[in-house]
Amino acid sequence: MSKSSCYVSGERAQFRLDTARLVLRPLREEDARWVWELDQDPELMRHISFGVPTPWREFEDRLLPRMLTSHAAGPQYGFWAARLRGDPGTAVGWFHLRPERIPPGDMELGYRLRRDSWGRGLATEGARALVAAALGDWELPLVVANTLQANHASRRVMEKCGLRWERDFVYPESLLPGTSEVQRRAVRYRIVKGDPIP
Ligand SMILES: CC(C)(COP(=O)(O)OP(=O)(O)OC[C@H]1O[C@@H](n2cnc3c(N)ncnc32)[C@H](O)[C@@H]1OP(=O)(O)O)[C@@H](O)C(=O)NCCC(=O)NCCS
C-alpha cells in the first residue's frame, strides 16, 4: 500500500484530509442516516456493543449531537466522514480524533468502517493520516486509542499506525451497561511525538 499523503486546509467546514485512496471531511448533520446504519450491523458492532444495534432515538438524541460537537479542542478535531477518492457516493465510514471520554482525556483515535470495505487497509490509511497530522501540523504531544481486548482488527490497525500497547484497563460499566468486567477488559495504545509512523 502506498504511504498516505495528507493535507488539511481551511476552517472546519472546509477541512479536508486526503490520503492515497480516501478523502476525509468533518462529519455533518446530513450524514446522520449512514452513520446510524453502520451501527445496525451486528458484526460491525461485535466489539463495540456486543452486537447490539444502536436505537435511532438514542443515536439522534445522544450520540449524534456528541459526534457533531466533539471538536471543542480545535476545528481539526472531532469526527470525520471518509469516502473513496473519485466516488462521491456513500461514505465508507468515519474516523475520529477527540478527547477520551474516560480519564486522562488525551486525544483519542477511533474508526468505524462499513463491512464491505474491511480488509483493504482503508482503516490504517485514514488513521495513519490523522496520526501524522496530529503529531505533525497539529502539534499534539501524543495520540491514544482504546479498544476491547478482543478487538484484534482494531489493535492491528493501531499497531500499523505506529501506536504501541500502553496498558490494560476495564471500561466502566456506565459505558457498557449490563456487561461483565471480563467483557469490558480493554487496552490502551499510544504514540508520542517522535515515534515512527510506519
Ligand atoms: C477495525 C476496522 C476499522 C478495521 O478496518 P479495515 O479497513 O479492515 O482495517 P485494515 O485493513 O486497515 O487493517 C486490518 C488489520 O487487522 C487484521 N485483522 C482483521 N481481523 C482480524 C482478526 N480477527 N484477528 C487479527 N487480525 C485481524 C487484518 O489482517 C489487517 O492486518 P494486516 O494488514 O497486518 O493483515 C473495521 O474492522 C471496523 O470498522 N470494525 C468495526 C468497528 C470497530 O471495531 N472499530 C474499532 C473500535 S475501537
The ligand as a MOL file (V3000), in Angstrom:
LIG
                    3D

  0  0  0     0  0            999 V3000
M  V30 BEGIN CTAB
M  V30 COUNTS 48 50 0 0 0
M  V30 BEGIN ATOM
M  V30 1 C -11.4550 -2.2420 12.8940 0
M  V30 2 C -11.7600 -1.8220 11.4570 0
M  V30 3 C -11.9230 -0.3110 11.3840 0
M  V30 4 C -10.6030 -2.2870 10.5530 0
M  V30 5 O -10.8550 -1.8130 9.2380 0
M  V30 6 P -10.0260 -2.3590 7.9750 0
M  V30 7 O -10.1300 -1.3320 6.9090 0
M  V30 8 O -10.4360 -3.7470 7.6730 0
M  V30 9 O -8.5550 -2.3700 8.5830 0
M  V30 10 P -7.1870 -2.6010 7.7620 0
M  V30 11 O -7.4850 -3.3530 6.5130 0
M  V30 12 O -6.5110 -1.2810 7.6420 0
M  V30 13 O -6.3410 -3.4820 8.7750 0
M  V30 14 C -6.9230 -4.5490 9.4910 0
M  V30 15 C -5.8340 -5.4410 10.0400 0
M  V30 16 O -6.4060 -6.2780 11.0470 0
M  V30 17 C -6.1980 -7.6200 10.6890 0
M  V30 18 N -7.3430 -8.3690 11.2030 0
M  V30 19 C -8.5990 -8.3220 10.7810 0
M  V30 20 N -9.3660 -9.1560 11.5160 0
M  V30 21 C -8.5320 -9.7120 12.4270 0
M  V30 22 C -8.7100 -10.6520 13.4820 0
M  V30 23 N -9.9100 -11.1670 13.7530 0
M  V30 24 N -7.6280 -11.0240 14.2210 0
M  V30 25 C -6.4040 -10.4980 13.9630 0
M  V30 26 N -6.1760 -9.5810 12.9710 0
M  V30 27 C -7.2440 -9.2130 12.2230 0
M  V30 28 C -6.0890 -7.6080 9.1940 0
M  V30 29 O -5.4470 -8.7900 8.7220 0
M  V30 30 C -5.2400 -6.3540 8.9970 0
M  V30 31 O -3.9000 -6.5630 9.3690 0
M  V30 32 P -2.7390 -6.8900 8.2480 0
M  V30 33 O -2.7370 -5.7210 7.3000 0
M  V30 34 O -1.4980 -6.9960 9.0590 0
M  V30 35 O -3.1530 -8.1560 7.5780 0
M  V30 36 C -13.0580 -2.4770 10.9340 0
M  V30 37 O -12.9730 -3.8650 11.1240 0
M  V30 38 C -14.2930 -1.9620 11.6510 0
M  V30 39 O -14.8750 -0.9450 11.2640 0
M  V30 40 N -14.7310 -2.6960 12.6960 0
M  V30 41 C -15.9080 -2.3260 13.4420 0
M  V30 42 C -15.7240 -1.0720 14.2500 0
M  V30 43 C -14.6020 -1.2090 15.2650 0
M  V30 44 O -14.4260 -2.2530 15.8680 0
M  V30 45 N -13.8990 -0.1020 15.4310 0
M  V30 46 C -12.8380 -0.0230 16.4040 0
M  V30 47 C -13.4360 0.1920 17.7400 0
M  V30 48 S -12.2030 0.6510 18.9210 0
M  V30 END ATOM
M  V30 BEGIN BOND
M  V30 1 1 1 2
M  V30 2 1 2 3
M  V30 3 1 2 4
M  V30 4 1 2 36
M  V30 5 1 4 5
M  V30 6 1 5 6
M  V30 7 2 6 7
M  V30 8 1 6 8
M  V30 9 1 6 9
M  V30 10 1 9 10
M  V30 11 2 10 11
M  V30 12 1 10 12
M  V30 13 1 10 13
M  V30 14 1 13 14
M  V30 15 1 14 15
M  V30 16 1 15 16
M  V30 17 1 15 30
M  V30 18 1 16 17
M  V30 19 1 17 18
M  V30 20 1 17 28
M  V30 21 1 18 19
M  V30 22 1 18 27
M  V30 23 2 19 20
M  V30 24 1 20 21
M  V30 25 1 21 22
M  V30 26 2 21 27
M  V30 27 1 22 23
M  V30 28 2 22 24
M  V30 29 1 24 25
M  V30 30 2 25 26
M  V30 31 1 26 27
M  V30 32 1 28 29
M  V30 33 1 28 30
M  V30 34 1 30 31
M  V30 35 1 31 32
M  V30 36 2 32 33
M  V30 37 1 32 34
M  V30 38 1 32 35
M  V30 39 1 36 37
M  V30 40 1 36 38
M  V30 41 2 38 39
M  V30 42 1 38 40
M  V30 43 1 40 41
M  V30 44 1 41 42
M  V30 45 1 42 43
M  V30 46 2 43 44
M  V30 47 1 43 45
M  V30 48 1 45 46
M  V30 49 1 46 47
M  V30 50 1 47 48
M  V30 END BOND
M  V30 END CTAB
M  END
